[in-house]
C-alpha cells in the first residue's frame, strides 16, 4: 500500500496557559481512543504535530483511501469528533489566509532534498 505525505498548519491563541493545556490534551497518555480510531479510519496511517510558539505544524502519512473531503464527511457524521473539534476551538485560531470556519490549512511544499 503506497502512502503520501500531507502537511497542514494551524495557529493557537497566543496564550501560554492555553497552549500548555492544548499540549496536555495531545499527550499520549491523554489520547482519546475514539478520536484515534476516526483518524485511522479516514486513511491516515501516521500523524505528527509539532509546535513553535503558537504555530502548529501537522505531518500526515495517508493511504490511497484518504481525501480531505472524505475525512470532512466522516468527521461531520461522528459525534465524538464534533465534540473534540468544538473543544479544540477553545485553543485554536484560524491561520493567515483561512476562510470562515477553517483552521488547519494545507501547506505548499517549496523544497525537497533528493527525489
N, C-alpha and C positions, 0 to 999 in steps of 0.2 A: 504494500500500500504506500503510495507516494504522499508526501506532505509538502506544504508550502508555508512560508513564514509571513505573518502579517504583524504590523506594528501600529499601535494606537497611542495617543496622548490624551490626557485629561488633567485638569487643574483641581487642586483642593483649595478650599477657602484658606487664606493665608493667616491662620490662627494656630500657634504652636500646640495648644491644648487639643483642638480638634484634630490636628494632624497626628498627634500621639494616639488619640482614641481610634482614628481610622487605621493606623498601623496595628493596633491590638485586634481589631475585627479581622484583619488579614493574617494574623499569626497562625501558624499551622495548628496549634492546639485549640484555636477558636473557629476553625473552618466548619462550615455547615454542610453536612453530607448531601442535603437536597440541592444545594447550590452547586457543589462539585459535580453531582450527577447531571444536572442540567447543562453544565459546561461541556462535560464529556459527551453527553447525548447529542449535542449540536455538531459534533465533528471536530471539536478542539481536542487535540492529542496532548498538548502541553501548553502551559501558560506561566509566564513570569511577569511580575510587576515590580518596577524599580521606582525610586523616588529621589528627587533632587529639590530641596526646599519645598515648594508646594506643587511642583510639576510631577505628574505620574507618567510613566512610560511602560506600556504593556507589549510583550512579545508573545505571539501565539503561533504554535505549530498546528496547522489544520489539515484534515484529510480531504479527500475529494467530495465528501458529502456536505462540507461546510460552505454556506454562503451567508453573508451578513443579513440578507433578507429572511432566510430560513431561521436563523438564530433569533431575529427580532420577533418573528411569528411565534416561535416556541416560547420565548420569554413572555410575550403578551398573554399566552394561554396558561402560564404557570403561576399560580398564586404565591408560591414561595419566592419565586424570582421577583415578582412585583413588590412583595413586602421588602425584600432585600434592596431593590433599587430605590424604593421610597426612602428607606433608612439611609442609603448612601448619599442621597441628595442633601442630607444634613451637612455632609463634609465636602462634597464635590461642587465645582462650578464649571460652567462652560469655558473651554479654552478659546483663545482668539480665533475668530472666523466661524464659530459654531452658530448653527441656526437654532431657533426656539426648540427646547427640549433635548438638544444634542449635548453630550458630554464627552464621550470617547470618540475622538476623531482619528481616521486613518492617517498615517504618516507616509510621506513620499520618500522612497529610498533615493538618495542622491550619490551614494558611493558604495562600492563593494570591492573588497580586496579579492583578487582571484576571479574565478568564474562560477 
